[in-house]
């Protein structure tokens, strides 16, 4: 007997009690610990809920387009008990799953059994954590699969690759797969990878301003999905002036807010907590970019990154906020140029200090974008006699 997963079960962040994010964060943190500690965390959250989280994660990581709709029984063992689901490729290649009320009664094409803790460690752990020591694979018709390669193999391989190789796909591949515009007309992914690849397997909190899809509440989220799948242990937030909260899912929450309103941004930070990465891909108006930076930069952790995209709009009359006259208000480019002065504040005489001067340790400029690196910038300037020599 199979029991279809409800919509809440497909997005189990809504199912983990009064503090759903805390439970998911606990599991992600535990995925980097030892197996015995992780097993205790599974006990705390509950193996049924953890199974739902695993299946929801496989649902967005597994691409089954072109695969045969083979029935795959996924059985997860925990403390001697089995928690099972029946997975298959849907009509359009999506990963579909239904819970097995009696895992022993199913008659699938293939049965994969593995320790639940081992699967969690593989999906949500840092690099090098993935393992399949407890896994067994049993084919229903051994004679049919002996010595031949069958289409069902590709279906099962892709499901298991989603568990075993969480960091296999590069950002460019994920960008194109999800339909984000950060690769194509823009070539942003190469720069993101150069800065983010080293921290890809950390339990990060990421915020992107601008969800996409314009005024349609059901469209957008392409870049958020890309970040969710690139940072396998991250919690990803998006914010948009249009209500796109319906796009939220596991490890991806969409909030509504106006990036030009400090009160909205303060409320967003109360929801997200401290941030590791902030990306401004919002309105691209200079005043909005400056307001967002001033409101959000204090919430960025030391060692974090603040990225501003599409700086080319600073040169476009259509984005000037005073009848095409850029001289009447600072553009985003004007603003980030002041950050360069701040980076070298210790060398400049007769300059008014800014709060960010001692908090920005690096600025990395590329075509139409800038990466701002938060960290201590307290180096002493040259002695006065050298400056006046």
C-alpha positions as CSV (number, residue, x, y, z in Angstrom):
1,X,0.0,0.0,0.0
2,X,1.3,3.5,-0.8
3,X,0.3,6.7,0.8
4,X,0.7,9.9,-1.3
5,X,2.8,12.6,0.3
6,X,0.8,15.7,1.1
7,X,1.9,19.1,-0.1
8,X,3.2,19.9,3.4
9,X,5.1,16.6,3.4
10,X,6.7,17.6,0.0
11,X,7.9,20.8,1.7
12,X,8.6,19.5,5.2
13,X,10.0,22.9,6.5
14,X,6.3,23.5,7.2
15,X,6.0,20.3,9.2
16,X,8.7,20.5,11.8
17,X,6.8,22.0,14.6
18,X,7.1,25.6,15.9
19,X,10.7,26.0,14.9
20,X,11.0,24.3,11.5
21,X,14.2,26.1,10.4
22,X,15.9,25.2,13.7
23,X,15.2,21.5,13.1
24,X,16.5,21.6,9.6
25,X,19.5,23.6,10.7
26,X,20.1,21.0,13.4
27,X,20.1,18.2,10.9
28,X,22.4,20.0,8.5
29,X,24.9,20.7,11.3
30,X,24.7,17.1,12.4
31,X,25.4,15.8,8.9
32,X,28.9,17.0,9.4
33,X,29.3,15.2,12.7
34,X,29.9,11.5,13.4
35,X,27.2,8.9,12.6
36,X,26.3,8.2,16.2
37,X,25.7,11.9,16.9
38,X,23.7,12.2,13.6
39,X,21.6,9.2,14.6
40,X,20.7,10.9,17.9
41,X,19.7,14.0,15.9
42,X,17.4,11.8,13.7
43,X,15.8,10.6,16.9
44,X,15.2,14.2,18.1
45,X,13.6,15.3,14.8
46,X,11.9,12.0,14.2
47,X,12.8,9.5,11.5
48,X,9.5,10.0,9.6
49,X,10.1,13.7,9.4
50,X,13.8,13.2,8.4
51,X,12.6,10.8,5.7
52,X,10.3,13.5,4.3
53,X,13.1,16.0,4.3
54,X,15.3,13.5,2.4
55,X,12.6,12.8,-0.2
56,X,11.9,16.6,-0.6
57,X,15.6,17.2,-1.2
58,X,15.8,14.4,-3.8
59,X,12.8,15.8,-5.4
60,X,14.6,19.0,-6.5
61,X,18.0,17.5,-6.9
62,X,17.1,14.6,-9.2
63,X,16.6,15.2,-12.9
64,X,14.7,12.3,-14.5
65,X,13.8,13.7,-17.9
66,X,14.2,11.0,-20.5
67,X,14.2,8.2,-17.9
68,X,11.8,5.3,-17.9
69,X,9.1,5.4,-15.2
70,X,10.5,2.5,-13.2
71,X,9.3,1.9,-9.6
72,X,12.2,2.3,-7.2
73,X,11.6,1.5,-3.6
74,X,13.9,3.6,-1.3
75,X,14.1,2.0,2.2
76,X,15.8,3.9,4.9
77,X,16.9,2.0,8.1
78,X,17.1,3.7,11.5
79,X,17.4,1.8,14.8
80,X,16.2,-1.4,13.2
81,X,13.1,0.1,11.7
82,X,12.5,0.7,8.0
83,X,11.0,3.9,6.6
84,X,10.2,3.6,2.9
85,X,9.0,5.5,-0.2
86,X,8.2,4.5,-3.7
87,X,10.0,6.8,-6.3
88,X,9.6,7.1,-10.0
89,X,10.0,9.5,-12.9
90,X,6.9,11.5,-13.6
91,X,5.4,12.3,-16.9
92,X,7.6,15.4,-17.4
93,X,10.7,13.9,-15.7
94,X,10.0,15.1,-12.2
95,X,10.9,13.0,-9.2
96,X,7.7,11.6,-7.7
97,X,7.4,9.8,-4.4
98,X,4.7,8.2,-2.2
99,X,5.2,6.9,1.3
100,X,5.0,3.1,1.8
101,X,2.7,2.2,4.6
102,X,4.2,-1.3,4.6
103,X,7.7,-1.3,3.0
104,X,7.8,-5.1,2.8
105,X,4.6,-5.4,0.8
106,X,5.8,-3.4,-2.2
107,X,6.9,-5.1,-5.5
108,X,9.0,-2.5,-7.2
109,X,11.4,-2.9,-10.1
110,X,14.3,-2.3,-7.8
111,X,14.8,-1.9,-4.0
112,X,17.5,0.3,-2.6
113,X,18.1,0.1,1.2
114,X,20.4,2.3,3.1
115,X,21.0,3.7,6.6
116,X,18.9,6.9,7.0
117,X,21.8,8.6,8.9
118,X,24.2,7.7,6.0
119,X,21.8,9.2,3.4
120,X,21.4,12.4,5.5
121,X,25.2,12.7,5.8
122,X,25.6,12.2,2.1
123,X,22.9,14.8,1.1
124,X,23.7,17.5,3.7
125,X,27.3,16.9,4.8
126,X,30.4,18.7,3.7
127,X,32.6,17.4,0.9
128,X,33.9,13.9,1.5
129,X,31.0,12.8,3.7
130,X,29.0,10.9,1.1
131,X,29.2,7.1,1.6
132,X,27.3,4.0,0.6
133,X,28.7,1.5,3.0
134,X,25.2,0.4,4.2
135,X,23.6,0.4,0.8
136,X,22.1,-2.7,-0.9
137,X,20.4,-2.8,-4.3
138,X,18.1,-5.7,-5.2
139,X,16.5,-6.1,-8.6
140,X,13.1,-7.7,-8.9
141,X,14.1,-9.7,-12.0
142,X,17.7,-10.7,-11.6
143,X,17.7,-12.8,-14.7
144,X,16.5,-9.8,-16.8
145,X,19.3,-7.5,-15.6
146,X,22.1,-10.1,-15.6
147,X,24.7,-9.2,-18.2
148,X,22.8,-6.5,-20.0
149,X,22.3,-2.7,-19.7
150,X,18.6,-1.7,-19.3
151,X,17.0,1.7,-19.4
152,X,16.0,1.3,-15.7
153,X,19.6,1.5,-14.8
154,X,19.8,5.2,-15.8
155,X,16.8,6.0,-13.6
156,X,18.3,4.4,-10.6
157,X,21.7,5.8,-11.3
158,X,20.4,9.4,-11.4
159,X,18.6,9.0,-8.1
160,X,21.6,7.5,-6.4
161,X,23.9,10.2,-7.9
162,X,21.8,12.8,-6.2
163,X,22.7,11.2,-2.9
164,X,26.3,10.3,-3.7
165,X,27.5,13.3,-5.7
166,X,25.9,16.5,-4.2
167,X,28.7,18.7,-5.4
168,X,29.2,17.3,-8.9
169,X,27.4,20.0,-10.9
170,X,29.1,23.4,-11.4
171,X,27.3,26.7,-11.0
172,X,27.1,27.2,-14.8
173,X,25.3,23.9,-15.3
174,X,22.9,24.6,-12.5
175,X,22.3,28.1,-13.8
176,X,21.3,26.9,-17.2
177,X,19.3,24.0,-15.8
178,X,17.2,26.3,-13.6
179,X,16.9,29.1,-16.2
180,X,18.7,31.8,-14.3
181,X,20.1,34.7,-16.3
182,X,23.4,34.7,-14.5
183,X,24.9,32.7,-17.4
184,X,24.1,33.6,-21.0
185,X,23.8,37.3,-21.7
186,X,25.6,37.8,-18.4
187,X,28.7,35.8,-17.5
188,X,28.4,36.1,-13.8
189,X,28.7,32.4,-12.8
190,X,32.5,32.2,-13.4
191,X,33.0,35.0,-10.9
192,X,30.7,33.6,-8.4
193,X,32.5,30.3,-8.5
194,X,35.9,31.9,-8.1
195,X,34.7,33.3,-4.8
196,X,32.2,30.8,-3.6
197,X,33.5,27.4,-4.5
198,X,35.7,27.2,-1.4
199,X,32.8,27.8,0.9
200,X,30.2,25.7,-1.1
201,X,29.9,23.0,1.5
202,X,29.4,25.2,4.5
203,X,26.0,25.7,6.3
204,X,25.4,29.2,4.9
205,X,22.5,31.7,5.0
206,X,22.1,33.4,1.6
207,X,19.8,36.3,0.7
208,X,19.1,37.5,-2.8
209,X,17.2,40.7,-3.5
210,X,15.0,40.2,-6.6
211,X,13.2,36.9,-7.3
212,X,12.3,37.5,-11.0
213,X,9.1,36.9,-12.9
214,X,8.1,40.5,-12.7
215,X,4.5,40.9,-11.4
216,X,3.4,37.3,-11.7
217,X,3.4,35.8,-8.2
218,X,4.0,32.3,-9.6
219,X,6.9,33.1,-11.8
220,X,10.6,33.5,-10.8
221,X,12.9,31.9,-8.3
222,X,15.3,30.5,-10.9
223,X,18.4,31.9,-9.2
224,X,17.2,30.9,-5.8
225,X,16.8,27.3,-6.9
226,X,20.3,27.5,-8.4
227,X,21.8,28.7,-5.1
228,X,19.8,26.1,-3.2
229,X,21.3,23.3,-5.3
230,X,24.8,24.8,-5.5
231,X,25.0,25.3,-1.7
232,X,23.8,21.9,-0.6
233,X,23.8,22.9,3.1
234,X,22.5,26.4,2.8
235,X,19.3,28.1,3.8
236,X,18.4,30.4,0.9
237,X,16.1,33.5,1.1
238,X,14.7,35.7,-1.6
239,X,13.0,39.0,-1.3
240,X,10.8,40.7,-3.8
241,X,8.4,43.6,-3.8
242,X,5.8,41.3,-5.4
243,X,4.3,38.6,-3.2
244,X,6.0,35.5,-4.4
245,X,5.9,33.5,-1.2
246,X,4.2,30.6,-3.0
247,X,7.6,29.8,-4.6
248,X,9.0,28.8,-1.2
249,X,10.1,25.2,-0.6
250,X,12.6,23.3,1.4
251,X,15.8,25.4,2.2
252,X,14.3,28.2,0.0
253,X,12.1,30.8,1.5
254,X,10.7,33.8,-0.4
255,X,9.8,36.9,1.6
256,X,8.0,40.0,0.5
257,X,9.6,43.4,1.0
258,X,10.6,46.6,-0.7
259,X,14.4,47.0,-0.9
260,X,14.0,50.8,-0.8
261,X,12.3,50.7,2.6
262,X,14.6,50.3,5.6
263,X,11.8,49.0,7.8
264,X,11.1,46.2,5.3
265,X,14.8,45.3,5.3
266,X,15.0,45.3,9.1
267,X,12.0,42.9,9.2
268,X,13.7,40.6,6.6
269,X,16.9,40.4,8.8
270,X,14.8,39.6,11.8
271,X,13.6,36.6,9.8
272,X,16.8,35.5,8.3
273,X,19.2,36.2,11.1
274,X,22.9,36.9,10.3
275,X,23.8,36.4,6.7
276,X,26.8,34.9,4.9
277,X,26.0,36.1,1.4
278,X,23.9,38.9,0.2
279,X,23.2,39.4,-3.6
280,X,21.5,42.5,-4.9
281,X,19.8,41.7,-8.2
282,X,16.7,43.9,-7.5
283,X,15.5,47.1,-9.0
284,X,19.0,48.3,-10.1
285,X,18.2,51.8,-9.1
286,X,21.0,53.6,-7.4
287,X,19.1,54.9,-4.4
288,X,17.6,51.4,-3.8
289,X,21.0,49.7,-4.0
290,X,22.5,52.2,-1.5
291,X,19.5,51.9,0.9
292,X,19.8,48.1,0.8
293,X,23.5,48.1,1.4
294,X,23.3,50.4,4.4
295,X,20.4,48.4,5.9
296,X,21.8,44.9,5.3
297,X,25.6,45.2,5.5
298,X,25.5,45.2,9.3
299,X,23.7,41.8,9.2
300,X,26.5,40.3,7.1
301,X,28.9,38.1,9.1
302,X,32.6,38.8,9.1
303,X,34.1,36.9,6.1
304,X,30.8,37.2,4.2
305,X,30.2,38.6,0.8
306,X,27.9,41.4,-0.5
307,X,27.5,41.3,-4.3
308,X,25.8,43.9,-6.5
309,X,24.9,42.9,-10.0
310,X,24.1,44.9,-13.1
311,X,26.1,48.0,-12.3
312,X,25.8,49.0,-16.0
313,X,22.5,50.6,-15.2
314,X,24.5,53.4,-13.5
315,X,25.3,54.6,-17.0
316,X,21.9,54.3,-18.5
317,X,19.6,57.4,-18.7
318,X,16.6,55.2,-18.3
319,X,17.7,54.2,-14.8
320,X,18.5,57.8,-13.7
321,X,16.1,58.9,-10.9
322,X,15.9,62.6,-11.9
323,X,14.7,62.9,-15.5
324,X,17.8,61.2,-16.9
325,X,20.3,63.4,-15.0
326,X,22.7,61.2,-13.1
327,X,24.4,64.2,-11.5
328,X,21.4,64.9,-9.2
329,X,21.7,61.6,-7.2
330,X,24.5,59.1,-6.7
331,X,24.5,56.0,-8.9
332,X,25.5,52.6,-7.7
333,X,28.9,53.1,-9.3
334,X,29.3,56.4,-7.6
335,X,28.6,54.7,-4.3
336,X,31.0,51.7,-4.7
337,X,33.7,54.2,-5.7
338,X,33.4,55.7,-2.2
339,X,34.1,52.2,-0.8
340,X,37.4,52.2,-2.6
341,X,38.3,55.4,-0.7
342,X,37.1,53.7,2.5
343,X,39.3,50.7,1.9
344,X,42.3,53.0,2.0
345,X,40.9,55.3,4.7
346,X,44.1,55.1,6.8
347,X,46.1,56.8,4.0
348,X,43.7,59.7,3.4
349,X,43.9,63.0,5.3
350,X,41.0,65.4,5.7
351,X,38.4,62.6,4.9
352,X,35.2,62.0,6.8
353,X,35.2,58.4,8.1
354,X,32.4,56.0,7.3
355,X,31.1,53.1,9.5
356,X,32.1,50.6,6.8
357,X,35.7,51.8,6.4
358,X,37.1,49.4,9.0
359,X,34.7,46.6,8.0
360,X,35.5,46.1,4.3
361,X,38.7,44.1,3.6
362,X,38.3,43.7,-0.2
363,X,36.6,44.9,-3.3
364,X,36.6,42.8,-6.4
365,X,35.3,44.4,-9.6
366,X,34.2,42.6,-12.8
367,X,32.2,43.5,-15.8
368,X,28.9,44.9,-14.4
369,X,29.3,43.5,-10.9
370,X,31.2,44.0,-7.7
371,X,32.0,41.6,-4.8
372,X,32.4,43.3,-1.4
373,X,34.3,41.3,1.2
374,X,33.4,42.0,4.8
375,X,36.3,41.8,7.3
376,X,38.6,43.8,9.5
377,X,40.4,46.6,7.7
378,X,42.5,48.2,10.4
379,X,45.9,48.5,8.9
380,X,47.8,51.6,9.8
381,X,48.6,54.3,7.3
382,X,52.0,55.6,6.4
383,X,53.7,58.0,8.8
384,X,53.0,61.7,8.2
385,X,56.6,62.5,7.4
386,X,56.4,60.1,4.4
387,X,53.2,61.6,3.2
388,X,54.6,65.1,3.3
389,X,58.0,64.3,2.0
